[in-house]
Amino acid sequence: DRNEDMMFSGMRHPFLGVYKVGCTKEGKITGLDMKLYSNGGYSADLSIPVLERAVLHANNAYKVPHSDILGKICMTNLPSNTAFRGFGGPQGMLMMEAIIDRLAYEINIDPVELRYKNLCRDGDKTTYGMTINDCHLERCWNKLLKSSEYYKRRTSIEDFNKKNCWKKRGIAIIPTMYGIAFGRTVLNQGGALVHVYKDGSVLLTHGGMEMGQGLHTKMIQVCSRCLNIPVDRIFLSETSSDKVPNTSPTAASSSSDLYGMAVKNACDQIMTRLEPYRIKCPDKDWNSWISQAYADRVNLSAQGFYFTPDIGYDWSKGEGRPYNYYTYGIGCSEVEVDTLTGDFKILRSDLLMDVGNSLNPAIDIGQVEGAFTQGLGLFTMEECVVLKDGRLFTNGPGNYKIPSCSDIPIELNVSLMDHTPNPRAIFSSKAVGEPPLFLAASVLFGIKDAIRSARIERGYTPVFDLIVPATAERIRMACEDRFTTLAQQKMSEKHKNVTERWNVIP
C-alpha cells in the first residue's frame, strides 16, 4: 500500500543552512562561513555520505577563496531519511544559490552579473583542494545566455509586470557543477562479461541495473563500437551476481563510466586475441575471424574489469580527489505567478548540459528532461508535512503532489554542449543521471524574481527568504499585502507556542 510505504520509508534529507558571506563592492565573493544541519531521522542510514556530498557541493559552481563549511546530522523522531537522486548535492548547492540571490539585492548588483563573476574557471581549486580541469562553465553560461535570449526576455518581463497588478513574471539563470564518483572509494569499480559465440553473436552482461535510464542500451553501443559489429549482433543478459560478482550500486551517476570501461576492457581482450586473424585475412568479415579463432581453440570469452584511478578523499586530513571529474550545466526558466493564489506556471525553460561526447544524445536528453522534472517537484511541490509526534501527514497521492504533464514548462528546450570531450570517462563521455536535477532551481529563483516584483510594487523589501518547496501557500504569503499581514497576525495569536502547531515545518 502506497500510504503505508510512504509512512515508514525515508524521504530526502531536509536541510537548514546558516551562513555568513563576504564580498567586495564589485561582487567578488571573498569568504563564506556556512553551517549545514541535516535531518537524519531516527537512525544514521546514509545520512553521513549524503551530508559529505552536500558539504562538498556547498559552493556549487562558484569560486570561494576562503570557505569554512560545517555539516551536522540531527537525530529526530522521523523515519530515517535516505538517499535520492542528487544524494545531498542539491541541498548544498541550493544554499549557495540562496546566498547569491540575497547578496545580489543586498549590494544592488544584477544576479546574472554576480553569478558570472564568481563562476569557477579552468585551473581553479575547490574548497576541498581539488583542481578543476576541463572546465566549460563559462562557455556553457555564455551559450545559454545567448540562446535563451535572456536580456530580451528580461526587458519583456519588466514591461509585463508594469502593466499587470496581480500576475507577475520572473526569470532566472542558474549553473550547476556536479562531482562524479562514489563518495566511498571502494565502490568505484565495475565488471563485465562478454561471450562471443561461433556464429558471431555476442552475449553481454555487466554489473549495472537497468531501471529505465538507458544503461543497457549504452553498454550495447560500447560493445558494438569496441568489436566493430552491428548492435543487432549483441544480446544482453540481465544483471546477475552469478555472472558479474561484487557489483556496486547502480548510483552516483557513475554506471556508464564504470561498466562502459569494464565492457571495453573485455572487448579489447577479445580483439587482441582476434588480431592475428584480422591481419592474416583483412578482407574477411567478423564471422570469418570468429570461425577461424574457434577452429584454433582461441578463448572467445572475456571478463572485463575497471576501477576509477587516482580517486579518494581523506576527511581527517582534508586531502585527496573526491571526484573523477565534473558535469556542468546551465538552466534558465521564465515563470508567471498569480500573486492572489500563489499558483504559477512555467512559460519556458532552456537547459544546456555539458555531457562530453555523448554516448547516446537521445538518452541523455531524456535524462536531462527527467531530472529537471524531478527537481521541479523537489523545489516547488513535494512538501513533506510531519505531525509533531513524528507521523507523516502527506502519505499518499491525495496530499503529496508530484509534477504532472500540466506542470512542466510550456516550452522546454534541451541541448547538449558540443566539442567538450572528457578524457576521464568511456569514449570521452560524461555522466548525466543526477547533474541536471539542480537546473530546476532556475524555476524556484524565477518564482522569487516574480514575487520580488510584486513586493517592490507594494512597498516591501526585495530581500526575503522562500522556503523550499515553494508551494502555493508559501508563494502567496511571500507576496505580502494587507491580507497576508492579517493572516500572519491570526496565526501568531492562535499558535503562540510552536509545540502546539500540527506542522512544525515553517
N, C-alpha and C positions, 0 to 999 in steps of 0.2 A: 504494500500500500504506500502510495507516494507521500501521504501525510505523515505516516509513521517513519518512513525513511528520512524525511527532512528533519524530523524532530530529534532523531538520535545520531544523524550524520553531521560531521563537522562542516562548517562553512569556510569561506575565505576569511583570513585574519583581519579583523578591524584594527586600524592603526590610529594613534594620536601622535601628532607631531608638534613639538615645541622648539622654537628656534630664535636665534639672533643672527642677523646678517649685516655685513658692512660692505660698502661700495664707494667708489669715487663719484664725484658730481657728474662725471661723464657717463656713468653707468657700468663701469668695470667692477665686477664683484671681487672683493679682496679677501673676505673671510666669512666663515659660516660655523656657527655652533648650533648643532641640531640634536635633539633627543627624540628617539622613536620608541613609542610604547605599543607593543603588540598584545592583543587579547588572545591568549593561547587556549583559553578554556580550562577544563579541569585536569588535563594531562599534557605532557610535552608534545607527543605525536611528532610532527615535522616542524614544529614552531621554531626550533633553533636554525636549521638551514634556511627556512623562509625568512627569518629575521636577518640572517647573514646576507642574503641576496638583496633585501631591502636596504640594508646599510651600504652595501657596495654600489647600489644604484641611486643613492640619495642625492647625488649631484646631477642625475640624468645625463644630458648631453652637454653640460657646461663645465668650463674650466674654473675651478675654485682653488686659488693658490694655497689657501690655509683653511683646512676643514677639521673640525672636531665633531665626530658623529658617534653618538652613544645609543645603542639599542638595548631595550629591556623587554622581557616577556612577562606578562601579567597573568597570574593564575586567577581564574574566575569560576563562577558556578555555571558556566555554559558547557554544552557538549564540546569536546576537544576539537578546536579548529584545525584545518588541514590545508593541503596544497591545492591550488587550482591554476589554470593557465596564467602564467606570469610569475608564480611562485615567489611573491613578495616584491618583485620588481616594480609593478605598477604602483603599489602603495608608497614605496620610497621615491619614485620619480614624481608622483603627484605632489608630494610635499615640496619638492624643488620648484615645480611649476607654480604652486600656490605662492611661494616666496617671490618668484619672478613677477607674477601678476600684481602682487601687492606692492612690491618695490617700484614697479613702473609708475604707479599712481602716487606713491609717496614722494618720489623725486621728479615727478612730472616729465616722464620720457615715454615715447612710443614703445609699447611692449614688444613689437616686432623688432625695433632697433635694439632694444635691451637684450633680447634673446640672441640676435645675430652677433652682437659684440662679444658675448660670453660663450659662444659655441666652441667646443673642442676642435682643435686643428691637428693635423698630422704632426707627430713628434711630441705632443703634449703628454704630460703624465697625469694619471688619475690620482685621487686622494690616497689610494692604497698602493701607489708606486708603480703601476703598470704603464709602460709606454704605449701610446696609441699609434698604431701603424696602419697605413692604407685607409686613412680617414676621409670619407667622402661627404661628411655632413654639410660643409659649406656649399659644395656643388649641388647636393640634393636640395638644400634650402633655396638657393637662387633659382634652380629649375622650377620648383613648385611655386615659388612666389610669382614667377612669370606665368606659368601655365594656368594657375588658378585665378589669374587676373585680380590679385588681392587688392591692390590700391584702387583699381577701377571700381571694384565692388564695395570697398570701404566708403568711397565717395557716394555711391548709390545708397548705401545703408544709412549714412548720415542724413541724406535727403529724405529717405523714407521715414526716419524717426522724427524729423521735424514736422512732418505732415500728419503723423498718426499719434494719437494720445495714448491709446490702450494697447496697441500692439507695437512691439519694438523688435528690431533685428540686431543681431550681433555676429561678429566673425572673429575667428582666432586661428592662429597657425602655431603648431606645436611640434617639436622634434622628439625623437626617441633614439636611444643608444643602448642596445641590449647585449649583455655579455653572453657568449655561447660556450657552455660546458656545464657538466655536473659540478656542484659545489664540493662533493665528495670525490676525491681524485680516483679512487678505485673503480668508480662506475664509468669512467671514461674509457671503455673498451667494448669491443663488439666482435662477433664471429659470424661466419657464413659457411655454407656447404654447397658446392657445385658438383653435380654429376653430369657427365656427357655420355650419352648412350651411343651404341654403334650405328644407329640410324641417323645420328647427327642432332637429335633432340637434346635439350638441356633441362635439367631439374635443379631449381634454385631454392635454397632455404636460408633464411637469415634470422637473427635474434630479435628483430623488431616486430611489434604488434601493429597490424593494420586496424585502424578504427575510423576509417573514412578520410584520413588525411592524405592518402595517395602514396604512402611509403612503398607498398608493394610495386606499384607502377614505376616509381623512380628506380627501384632496385632492378627491375627487369630491364629498364633503359640502360642502367650502368652496365649490366651483364652483356646486353646487346652491343654496346659500344666497345667493351673490352674484348669480346670474342669476334666482333665484326660480323655478326649474323643478324637476321631479322628478328624482331621481337616475337613473331608468331612461332619461332622455333624454341622459345623458352617457356617453361611451365614452372609454376611456383607452388611449393608445398607450404601449408600454413605453419606458422611458428610453433615449434615444439622442442622441449628441452632434451628429447631423445635424439634430436638432430643437431641442435646447437646448444650446448650446455652453458650454464653460468651467465645467462643473459642479464643485462642491466635493464632497468625500467625504460619503457618507451616514453621518454620525458626529456625535459630540459632543451627541447628543440634540436637535440643532437643526433637523432636516429639516422637521418640521411647521411650525416657526416661519418658516423661510426660504422654503420652497416654498409654504406656505399664503399668505403675504403676496404672493408673486410671482403666484400664481393669482388672488388678489383684485385685484391691480393690473391684470392682463389683463382680467378680467371687468368691472372698473369702467370701463375704456376702452370696451368694447363697450356697456355700459349707458348711458354718456354719449352714444354715437352713436345709441342707440335712444330716447333721452329725447324727442325731438320726436314720435315716433310714439306713445309711451305717453301724452303729453299730448294729442295730437290725437285719439286713439282709446282712451280709458281703459277702454271696455267690451270691447275686443278682447283676444285672448289672445296668448301668446308667438309662436305660429306665424304669426299675422296680422302682428304687428310685424316679424318677420323677413322675411316675404314682401314687405312694403311697402319695407323698407330695401334688400332685394336689388334690387327694381324701380328704386329710386332710385340704384343703384350705390354703396351705402354699404359700406365695408370691414367685413366681419364676422369678421375675424381680428385677433388682438392678441397681441403679445409682452409678457409681464409680467416685471418685474424688481424685486428688493428687496435692500437691504443693511442690516444692523443698524446703527442710528445710535449716535453717542456711545459708541464702544467702542474699546478698545485699551489696552495697558499698556506702559509704558516701564520695563524692568527696570533700566536703568542709573540712572534717577532714582528708581525706586520710586514712580512716579506713574501714575495712569490708572484706567480702569474695565475690568478684565479680563472681566467677565461682564455680560450683559444683565439678568439677574435670577437669583433662586434658587428652586429647587424644594425644598420641605420635606417631611419625613416622619417618622413615629414607628413603631417596631416593638416589640412585646412578645412574648416567647416563653417557654414553660414546657417544660422538658425533664426526662427521667428518665435517670439514669446508673447503669449496672451497674459498681460500683467494683471488681469482681473481674476483669472482662474489658475494661473501657473502652468497651463498647458503649453507645449512647444512643438514645433515641427522643424525637421532638418531640411532646409531648402537645397543644400548642395554640400557634398564632401569630396575633396580631392586628396587622394592618398598616393604617396610615392615611396617605394621601398628599394633599398639597395640590397639585393639578394645575390650579388656577384653574377657569375654566368649561370643563370637559372637552369636546373636540370629539366624542369618542365614548367614553362611560364603559365600554362593554363591552371595547373595545380597550385602554383604559388599565388596567382591572383585570387584563386578561390580561398586559399588560406588567409590572405590579407582581408578579404571581404568577411570571412567568418570570424576572425579575431576581432576585427573592428566592431562587428555586431555584438559579440560577447562583451567587449569593452563598453559599448553603449549601455548595455544592461548594468554593468558594474557601476558606471559613473552617474547614471541618470534614473534608474528604475528599481533595481533589485535591492530593496530595503529589507533588512532582517530586523523585525521588531521582536524584542525579547521582553517577557514579563519579568517583574522584579524577583520572582522566585527561580528564574533561570530557564523557564519554559519558552519555547519558540512559538510565537503567535502566527507568524507568516509561514505556515507549514504546508501550503499547497497552492495550486494554480489559482484558487479563488482570491487569495490575498497576497500572493508573491508574484509580481509581474515581471515577465521576461520580454525582450523585444519580439515583436511580430512583424509581419510584412508591412504593416501600416506605420511602423516606427522608423524604418530605415530611411536614409536620405532619398528625397525625390529624385535627385541627380547624384549618382555616385560614380566618380571617375578614379580608376585604379591603374597605376602604371608602375613599371619596374625600371630602375636605372640600367643604362647600358654602358659597356666598356668599363666595368668595375670588377675585374677578376680578383678572386680571393685565393691567395697562394696556400692557405692553410686548411683547405677542405677539398672534397672529391670534385674533380673537374672544375675547379675554381668557383664552385657554387657557395651559397651561404644558407644558413638555417632560416626558416621562415615561420615556424609554428607559433611562437609566443610574441616575438618582437612587435607585430603590427597592432596588438591589443591596445597598447597605450595611445595609439593615434586617435582613439575615441575621446581622449581628453580634450581634443580640439572642439568637440561638441560641448563639453562642460564649460570650457572657457569662452566659447561662443555665447552660451547662455548667460554667463556672468557679464559679458560685454553688453548684451541686450538689457539685462537688469540694470547695469550701471547707467545706461542711457536714461532709463525711467527714473532712477534715483536722482540723477543730476537735474533732470527736468522738474522734479518735485522738491528740490532744495536739500536733498540728503547727500551725505558724503559718498564719493565714488569708491572709497576703500571699505570693503566689507568681506566677510567670510561666507562661503557657501559650502555647507557640509555635504559630503558625498554619502549616498547618492542624491543628486539634485532632483528630488521628487517634486510633484506639482505643489505640494504643501510648502516645501522649503523655498521654491521659486516664488510663490505668491507672497510669503512672509518677507522675502528679501526685497520685493518691490514695495517698499514702505510707503504708506499713506495713512490717513486717519483711521481706516478700517483695521489695518494691521496693528496700529498702536492700541486701539481698543481691544483687539483680540489678545495682545500681549498682556494688557492690564488684567483682563478677566482670567487668563491662565495663571498669572502670578498670584492673584488673590485666591484662586481655588487650590493651587498646588504650591503653597509656600515651602513645604518640606519636600525635597526631591525624592525621599524614600516613599512618599505616597503616590508618586506617578506610576502609572501602569506600564509606561515605556520609558526606561531610563536613558535611552539614547536621545540626544537633542533632536 
